[in-house]
Amino acid sequence: MEINFTHHQTAHCENGVISNLMKYKGFEISEPMVFGIGSGLIFCYIPFLKVNHAPAISYRTMPGQIFKKFAKRVGIKIKKEKFKNPQQAEARLNENLEKNNPVGLQVGVYNLVYFPDEYRFHFNAHNLIVFGKENGSYLISDPVMETVTTLTAKELEKVRFAKGAFAPKGHMYYPISFPKELNIKEAIIKGIKNTCRDMLAPVPIIGVNGIRYTAKLIRKWPKKKGVKVANHYLGQIVRMQEEIGTGGGGFRYIYAAFLQESSKILDNNKLADLSKEMTVIGDLWRDFALDASRIYKSRSRSAENDVYNNVASQLEVIADKEEVFFKKLKKAI
């Protein structure tokens, strides 16, 4: 039982699942276009939610929101299902495969056996596609992997019903109907407006304000929490930025590609200029990640030098640049 499905590697899992499912249905939608229309870009510091014993940091919207917004804006309908038990979940998956319908799944990362050990920790918002079943194993198209792979029924059940924050509960989703023509131009504008609104939100923990708030906390952590905890928290920021999907820097590069593609579709040269500006901001995020990683990998140096203030200042510069950027983007459309 194998669907004639073509695997395309992408930078981020949810974008990749959507792009690959759309391509299977005959719509050539790129990963950046999915991300931009779905308003995937955000920054959010979530102190009340702990991941790996540290406050959660999100560089993308909540799991499932990209597909939900993308579908609504381009005019397609999607079906989403969660299940009370693994038997129901497996039965519905098999039903779809028998109908030649590849499906997206939300899964936990920790028990994904084909992931390298360093990437396997408790994170339940990963996405992949199942497109068939052979000899008792499911055929997996994980967009962040170079090639397709397989999971046994037990292995797949384990990741579909992972415990903890954002527990997937067997979450399965797939498109069910399409218009004759996708409403791309209007969808792009709605997606950009939504992202500008999120990044400029007058809320302390969201958008550019959230970046500034995180910078203030980094300055306080060594004295308030101790070097060991401060380094663990700093490591969490970098891990969520660079290892989960594509994180802070990578998402900025994807968004830059979205603006470049959109500039041609909308015949708007301002978006092309802003694409270059966003690429520079992405470079600043990568510089921050590199400097922060040097701190938490060398505790003695962290205790002796004023390195926490330095990386906090880097974040404040990024926040200032992103505030200017999203105000200009808002005007550009």
Residue pairs with C-beta under 8 A, 6 or more apart in sequence:
1 97
1 98
1 132
1 133
1 134
2 131
2 132
2 133
2 134
2 139
3 97
3 100
3 101
3 102
3 131
3 132
4 100
5 20
5 24
5 102
5 129
5 131
5 132
5 141
6 20
6 23
6 24
7 20
7 141
7 143
7 147
7 148
8 16
8 19
8 20
8 23
8 143
9 16
9 143
9 144
9 145
9 146
10 16
10 19
10 20
10 31
10 143
10 144
11 31
11 144
11 245
11 246
11 250
11 253
11 254
12 31
12 35
12 40
12 60
12 143
12 144
12 245
12 246
12 250
12 251
12 254
13 126
13 127
13 128
13 142
13 143
13 144
13 245
14 40
14 60
14 63
14 64
14 66
14 67
14 127
14 245
15 31
15 32
15 34
15 35
15 38
15 40
15 66
15 143
15 254
16 31
16 127
16 143
16 144
17 67
17 104
17 127
17 128
17 129
17 143
18 29
18 34
18 38
18 66
18 67
18 70
18 104
19 29
19 30
19 31
19 33
19 34
19 143
20 129
20 141
20 143
21 102
21 104
21 129
21 174
21 175
22 28
22 29
22 34
22 175
23 29
24 102
25 175
25 178
27 178
27 182
29 182
30 257
30 261
31 254
32 254
32 255
32 257
32 258
32 260
32 261
33 184
33 188
33 258
33 261
33 262
34 40
34 66
34 70
35 41
35 66
35 251
35 254
35 255
35 258
36 188
36 191
36 192
36 195
36 255
36 258
36 259
36 262
37 69
37 70
37 73
37 74
37 184
37 187
37 188
37 190
37 191
38 61
38 65
38 66
38 67
38 68
38 69
38 70
38 73
38 191
39 61
39 65
39 66
39 69
39 191
39 194
39 195
39 198
40 60
40 61
40 65
40 66
40 251
40 254
41 59
41 60
41 61
41 195
41 198
41 199
41 251
41 252
41 255
42 58
42 59
42 60
42 61
42 195
42 198
42 199
42 206
42 207
43 57
43 58
43 59
43 199
43 206
43 207
43 208
43 210
43 211
43 248
44 57
44 58
44 205
44 206
44 207
44 210
45 55
45 56
45 57
45 205
45 210
45 213
45 214
45 217
46 55
46 56
46 57
46 58
46 205
47 55
47 205
49 55
49 56
49 165
50 56
50 165
51 122
51 123
51 165
51 236
51 240
52 121
52 122
52 236
52 239
53 232
54 232
54 233
54 235
54 236
55 233
55 236
56 165
56 240
57 214
57 236
57 237
57 240
57 241
58 240
59 240
59 241
59 245
59 247
59 248
59 251
60 66
60 245
60 251
61 69
61 198
63 106
63 125
63 127
63 166
64 80
64 106
64 171
64 173
67 78
67 104
67 173
68 78
69 191
69 194
70 187
70 191
71 77
71 78
71 175
73 183
73 186
73 187
73 190
73 191
74 179
74 182
74 183
74 184
74 187
75 178
75 179
75 182
75 183
76 175
76 177
76 178
76 179
76 182
77 175
77 176
77 177
78 173
78 174
78 175
78 176
79 173
79 174
79 175
79 176
80 171
80 172
80 173
81 92
81 170
81 171
81 172
81 173
82 168
82 169
82 170
82 171
82 172
83 89
83 92
83 169
83 170
83 172
84 169
86 157
86 160
86 161
86 170
88 170
89 157
89 160
89 161
89 170
89 172
90 153
90 156
90 157
92 172
93 103
93 105
93 130
93 138
93 172
94 133
96 102
96 103
96 172
96 174
97 103
97 130
97 131
97 132
97 133
101 174
102 129
102 130
102 131
102 141
102 174
103 129
103 130
103 172
103 173
103 174
104 127
104 128
104 129
104 172
104 173
104 174
105 127
105 128
105 129
105 130
105 160
105 168
105 171
105 172
105 173
106 124
106 125
106 126
106 127
106 166
106 168
106 171
106 173
107 124
107 126
107 127
107 128
107 156
107 159
107 160
107 162
107 168
108 122
108 123
108 124
108 126
108 158
108 159
108 162
108 163
108 164
108 167
108 168
109 115
109 119
109 120
109 121
109 122
109 123
109 124
109 126
109 159
110 120
110 121
110 122
110 123
110 159
110 162
111 120
111 155
111 158
111 159
111 162
112 120
112 126
112 142
112 151
112 159
113 151
113 155
114 140
114 142
114 145
114 149
114 151
118 243
119 243
122 162
122 164
122 165
123 244
124 162
124 164
124 165
124 166
124 167
124 168
125 166
127 143
128 140
128 141
128 142
128 143
129 140
129 141
129 142
129 143
130 138
130 139
130 140
130 141
130 156
131 139
131 140
131 141
131 148
132 138
132 139
133 139
134 150
136 152
136 153
137 150
137 151
137 152
137 153
138 150
138 151
138 152
138 153
138 156
139 148
139 150
140 148
140 149
140 150
140 151
140 156
141 148
142 148
142 149
144 245
151 159
159 168
160 168
160 170
160 171
161 167
161 168
161 169
161 170
162 168
184 265
185 265
185 266
188 262
188 265
188 266
189 266
189 333
192 262
192 329
192 330
192 333
193 330
193 333
195 255
195 326
195 329
196 326
196 327
196 329
196 330
198 206
198 207
199 207
199 208
199 322
199 323
199 326
200 207
200 208
200 323
200 326
200 327
200 330
201 207
201 209
202 209
203 209
203 210
204 210
204 213
205 213
207 322
207 326
208 319
208 320
208 322
208 323
208 326
209 319
211 315
211 316
211 318
211 319
211 322
212 315
212 316
212 319
214 237
214 315
215 312
215 313
215 315
215 316
215 319
216 312
217 233
218 230
218 233
218 234
218 308
218 311
218 312
218 315
219 308
219 309
219 312
221 229
221 230
221 233
221 234
221 308
222 230
222 302
222 303
222 308
225 233
227 299
227 302
227 303
228 299
230 302
230 308
231 295
231 296
231 299
231 302
232 296
234 292
234 295
234 296
234 308
234 311
235 292
235 293
235 296
237 292
238 289
238 292
238 293
238 296
240 247
240 248
241 247
241 248
241 249
241 285
241 289
242 248
242 249
242 250
242 286
242 289
245 251
246 253
246 254
247 285
247 289
248 285
248 288
248 289
249 282
249 283
249 285
249 286
249 289
250 282
252 278
252 279
252 281
252 282
252 285
253 278
253 279
253 282
255 278
256 275
256 276
256 278
256 279
256 282
257 275
259 271
259 272
259 274
259 275
259 278
259 329
260 271
260 272
260 275
262 268
262 271
263 269
263 270
263 271
263 272
263 275
266 333
268 332
268 333
270 328
270 332
271 329
271 332
271 333
274 325
274 328
274 329
274 332
277 325
277 328
278 325
280 321
281 318
281 321
281 322
281 325
284 314
284 317
284 318
284 321
285 318
287 314
288 311
288 314
288 315
288 318
291 307
291 310
291 311
291 314
292 311
294 301
294 307
295 301
295 302
295 307
295 308
295 311
296 302
301 307
302 308
